[in-house]
Amino acid sequence: MNKKNLMLDRRQALGLGAGMFGAAALATLAGCSDGPSEPASNGGSDAAQTSSTDIDKDAFDKLVATVEPADDATIEANAWAKAIKEAGTFRLGATRTSVLFSQLDETTGKVYGFDAAIYLSLIRYILGDETKYDYTQMTSDTRESVLQNDNVDAVFATYSINEKRKEVISFAGPYFTTQQGILVAADNQDINGLDDLKGKKVAVQSGSTGPQVMEEYAPEAELQEFSKDDECRAALEQGRVDAYVVDMTLHMGNVVKNPGKYRIAGDAFGPEDKYGIGLKLGSDGVDFVNAFLEKFEKDGKWADFYKICIADRTGVSTVPEPPAIGA
């Protein structure tokens, strides 16, 4: 099958942005190779990876370079942005292992993906240079603490907005929405949807929304918590768990990166997850970042980056409308 010919209808395309991924389309992606490939830790040189899953790095870099820096008055009017400008560097909390959202390319040392597009554009907007940042690796368990301890200026990590987190940190956004999905081994025929998780061992990420959603939607599943995505997938591959539940966007990235290795079982489920940008509780940076995001969407950059980072790599033919900021 030629992945370049894989096109989804508008309902499925909108689902990619809204979280309602088409399981059939993802299964098709998973079946486009006769066998599994290794993760693209070698910068995409693996022979099993095809050009349709590689990001257009030149287009990505050129689009980031079109972001116009904010004027001095805009920076001076916001304490959060002003402090960053005076420091001369952005203290960034993020990840580098999400193939569609923030993937490190070891051949260039750069990070590409939808989250990376937003934070690089924001850094350029504040500092005039998207390379002026200090990086701190995030896991699901450390995102709140680094903000509370003022170790980072903001966290970009497919970070779901919820009421519990809003008690200890603040969110800008949302900039993306999704739901939960079920990942199984490609040859698993026993699990084909939520009902099949009864009595099964299911991996979830500690600190993510997965455990809470599973308690509501599949209370008879046996949950096993891990701190990172690769630990969950390792448990799945080794047969220590039967399935892995987390945001569908993360699953889709893993399916695209490892064709033939995994399968999406059934439809997305659970409440709509809204991805936000984490900031310290009460920070006026929320207003600044929201204003930036509104401009980012209005200027068409949200749609352009969505196309480069997600749509062009997964066969989606229609870019969805971005979420309403502050909703």
Buried (B, 14 or more C-beta within 10 A) or exposed (E): EEBEEBEBEEEBBBBBBBBBBBBEBBBBBBBBBEEBBEBBEEBBEBEBBBEBBBBBBEBBBEBBEEBEBBEEEBBEEBEBBBEBBEEEBBBBBBBBBBBBBBBBBBEEEBBBBBBBBBBBBBBBBBBEEBEBBEBBEBBBBBBBEBBEEEBBBBBBBBBBBBEEBEEEBBBBBBBBBBBBBBBBBBEBEEBBEBEBBEEBBBBBBBBBBBBBBBEEBBEEBEBBBBBBBEBBBBBBBEEEBBBBBBBBBBBBBBBBBBBBBBBBBBBBBBBBBBBBBBBBBEBBBBBBBBBBBBBBBEBEBBBBBBBBBBBBBBBBEBBBEBBEBEE
